[in-house]
Amino acid sequence: MHYRLRENISCCDVDGHLIFLDIAQDRYFKLTGALEKAMRRFLVHENVAPALMGSLATAQILVETSDPAAHATTANIQLPTCSAIEQPAATSNRRLSAAIVVEVMATVWWVRHQLKTRALKTILETAGAYRDRKTGTHEIAASTDPEDNLLRANEQFARARRYVPIEPICLLDSLSLLRFLSRRGLPANIVFGVAPEPFAAHCWVQAGEMTLNETLTDANAYVPIRIV
């Protein structure tokens, strides 16, 4: 009998503790005792007692599979090496158009409504599918540097966001920024990270090695657990 990690679940090792994110249940959790030891053995392809494997499956962490090559690993996500918001502003002297402000305001309100009415798993799948669809078909002029486009759009969003009367929240703002960038054919990802004792969770938008809406220090204070 073979097992793999459930698709909705990802995990990472933080200071000697395995932490899990279950996007279907919208929760973080960790294992202790025999189950954590069993999971560690499973992650490094060591034999685990059938009873413990059954317990991990009952806990809805692992699921049976017919693929003998299927397995599970901890998250291996590239850490950022630079931050867009810590670079010199490219458009601060330019007038921000009313159309951008209205677009950002509408996007943030729409995402906020989604977060109140839909499951996290559905929201993330929708965001990823929208991004893939838009960035796969959008054509960028060859004479324009894609990174310049990215930095310009990111700064426009940040400036317009100040006019939206909703308190900034990492998930709300990251989903909104991702959608704003996707409309412009600019690919990026949302990275979820965790920090131990006291436990904290955070997320930010990242393009390659650059974090777009977080400082480098703050982003690197978390261990990445999932990327969308």
N, C-alpha and C positions, 0 to 999 in steps of 0.2 A: 504494500500500500504506500502510495506517495502523497506528499503534502506540499502545498505552497502557501505563501502569505495571501490572505484575501486581498482582492484588488482595491478595496476601500481603505486598507490599512497600510501604513508605512511606519517605519521605526528608525531610531537612531540611538547611538550610545553616547550618553552625556555623563561625563565624570563617573564612569563605572555603573551607570544605571541605564537600562533599556527603557526608552520612552516611546509610546505609540500614539499615532494620530489616526482616528477612525472618522473619515469624512462622512460616512453614512449615518453615524450616530452623533456627529458633531461633538466629539469629545477627545480629550487626551487622557491617557492612563499609563500606568507602569505595572510590571509584574514584580513579585517578590518570591523569595524562597525557592522551592523546587521548580516552580514553573519558569522563573527567570533563568535558572541554571539550565533547564531543558531547552529553552528558547535559544540560549547562547550556544549550546551544543548543536542545535539544529542549524543555526546561522553559519557555523563553520563546518558543516557537513559531517558532523560526528553522529554516531548512533545515539538514539534516544529511546528510552523504554516505551513500548507501545501504549502503556497506560498513560504516560505523560503526554504523548502525542495526541491521544484521545482527549485529554483534558484541555490541551491547547485548541483542539478543534471545537470542543464543547464551548469554550470561551469565545468562539467565533474569531479567533486570530488566524488559525490555519484552516485550510479547506482541502479536501481530498482531490487529487488529480490523477489522470491516467498517464500523464507525461513524466517519465522517470528523470528527465533532464530539468524539470521545473524545480525551483528552489526559492529561497528567500535570502535577501541581503539587507543590511542596514542602508539607509539613504547615502548615496554618494553624489553630492551636489556641489558644484563649483562655488567656492566662496568668492565674494566680490573683492576686487583689488583697488577699485576707485569708486567715487560717488559723483553723480551728476550735479547734485545740489552743492557740492563743495568746489565746483569749478566756476570760473568767472562767468557771470551772466552774459548770454549771447543776445538777448532781446530786451533787456530791461529798459533801454532807452526808446524802444518802439512802442507806439500806442497799441494797447490791447483792444482788439475789435469787440464790439458788442456781441457779434455772432459767436465768438469763442466763449464769452462769459455765459451766454444763454445755453450754449451746447454743454458746457461743463456743469452748469446748474441743473439742467435736465438730466444729464447722465448720473450725477450724484443722487438726485431724488429717485430716479428709476432704480438704481442699484440698491438704495436704502429700502425701497418697497420690496424688491426681490428678497433681500435678507430677512424681511419680516414675514414673508408669505411663502417662501420656497425653501426646500431642504438644501443644506450646504453642498452636498454631493451634486445635486442638479445644477446649482448655480455655477460651481466650478467647471462642470462638464460643458455647460452652455458657454461660459466665458472662453474656455479653451477651443471649442468648436468655432466660435465666432472669430477668434484670433486667427486660427488656421485658415479659415475660409477667406478672410480679408487680406491676410498677408500673402496668401498663395496666389492671389489674382491681381493684386495692386502693382502697378508699374511705377517705378521711381525713375526720374530722368537721370540719364547716365552722367550728366555734368554736375549732379548734386551729390555731395557726400552723405551717405545714409546716416552716419553718426551725427552730422550737423542737423539733419532732419529730426533725428531722435531727440537731441538736446533742445532744439527749438520747440518741438511739440511738448516735451516734458516741462519746459519753463512756462510755456503758455498755459498749460493745465494748472501748474502751481500758482501762477498769478491769478488766474480766473477763480481758482478754488477759494480764495480769500473772500470772494463775494457771496459764497454760498452759506446761508445761515444754519449750517449743520456742523456740530462739533467733529473735528477730524478723528477718525478711527482707522486703524491700520488696514483692516479688511475692507471696509467700505471704500477707502481712498485707493487702495491697490486695485480693486476690481474696477473702479471708475477710471483710473488712469490706464489700465490695460485696455479697456474698451475704447477710450479716447485714442490711444496709440494704434489700436487695431484698425479703426476707421481710416487711418492714414497709411495703412500698409506697413506699419512699423512693428516688427515682431519683438515680443518681450515675454517674460514669465513672471508668475507670482511665486515667491519662495516663502515657505513657512519654516519658522525656526523656533527652537525651545531653549530655555535656560533652566538650570537646576537650582533648587534650594536657595531662596524661595523660587518655586516653579513660576515660570513666566513664558508666555507664547507671543509670537509676533509674526508679522509678514510684511513683505516689501516687494516692489517690482524690480526685476533685474533683467538687463540685456547683456548677455555674455558675462564679462567680468565686472560690469558696471551696475551698481545699484542706483536706481533713479529717484526714489522718494525717501531715502534714508541715508544717514551719514555712514561712512565706512566703519567707524568705531562702533556705532550702535548695531549695525547689521552683523558685524563679526563677533558681537557679544552673545550671539545665538548660534546654536548648532542646527544646520538645515535638516529638516525632516521630510519635507515633501515639496515638489515643484510642479506647477501647473503651466 
